[in-house]
């Protein structure tokens, strides 16, 4: 399911997963203050068949950007014309012409 992680990286990730607010409660991450300082546009993608990065998880990750309202777009495999995307297949070479080169994405309307 991916590459082996160094022990310290794994332990840090586990501590985030076990926290209700994920990485946002980690006192060792001084860069977290930068989330609130961001004022640009943001679009986050949620893949409907991703068992880990679910819509609530994506919402939580976007919640740190308190000075903006990120646009969260959900993409289904059908939107991309594939049978599955999951957690790992977004960046698969086979999705180069469907998911990587999105011409236009309107909120709630998928890939087009």
ZAMARGU-4260 file (C-alpha; in steps of 0.2 Angstrom, whole numbers, plus 5000, padded with zeros to 4 digits):
<rodrens>
0) 5000/5000/5000 | 5014/5012/4997 | 5032/5015/5003 | 5038/5011/5021 | 5039/5027/5031
5) 5054/5031/5043 | 5049/5028/5061 | 5048/5046/5066 | 5037/5050/5052 | 5025/5036/5055
10) 5024/5041/5074 | 5020/5059/5069 | 5006/5053/5057 | 4999/5041/5070 | 4998/5055/5083
15) 4989/5066/5070 | 4977/5052/5066 | 4973/5049/5084 | 4969/5068/5087 | 4951/5074/5084
20) 4958/5089/5074 | 4972/5079/5065 | 4988/5090/5063 | 4980/5106/5069 | 4984/5102/5087
25) 5002/5097/5085 | 5012/5110/5095 | 5028/5105/5085 | 5021/5112/5069 | 5024/5131/5070
30) 5019/5132/5051 | 5001/5129/5056 | 4999/5148/5059 | 5002/5150/5040 | 4985/5142/5036
35) 4975/5157/5043 | 4986/5169/5033 | 4982/5162/5016 | 4970/5173/5006 | 4971/5166/4989
40) 4958/5154/4980 | 4958/5136/4984 | 4950/5121/4977 | 4952/5104/4986 | 4947/5088/4977
45) 4938/5074/4986 | 4937/5057/4977 | 4921/5049/4981 | 4928/5031/4982 | 4943/5036/4993
50) 4941/5026/5009 | 4953/5037/5019 | 4952/5055/5012 | 4934/5056/5014 | 4923/5071/5012
55) 4924/5075/5031 | 4943/5072/5031 | 4945/5084/5017 | 4934/5097/5026 | 4944/5095/5041
60) 4960/5098/5031 | 4952/5113/5023 | 4946/5120/5040 | 4963/5127/5045 | 4961/5140/5031
65) 4951/5151/5042 | 4953/5167/5031 | 4945/5159/5016 | 4931/5147/5011 | 4939/5133/5001
70) 4930/5126/4986 | 4929/5107/4989 | 4924/5097/4973 | 4919/5079/4974 | 4924/5069/4959
75) 4917/5051/4956 | 4925/5038/4945 | 4910/5040/4933 | 4915/5059/4931 | 4932/5053/4925
80) 4926/5038/4915 | 4935/5026/4925 | 4929/5011/4936 | 4939/5017/4952 | 4950/5031/4958
85) 4952/5027/4976 | 4966/5034/4987 | 4981/5030/4975 | 4975/5031/4957 | 4972/5050/4955
90) 4990/5051/4950 | 4991/5035/4939 | 4997/5038/4921 | 4981/5031/4915 | 4972/5046/4922
95) 4983/5058/4914 | 4970/5064/4901 | 4955/5063/4913 | 4960/5069/4930 | 4976/5078/4927
100) 4970/5089/4913 | 4954/5095/4919 | 4948/5109/4908 | 4935/5116/4919 | 4928/5111/4936
105) 4912/5119/4943 | 4907/5116/4961 | 4896/5101/4962 | 4897/5097/4944 | 4912/5086/4943
110) 4924/5085/4929 | 4920/5093/4912
</rodrens>
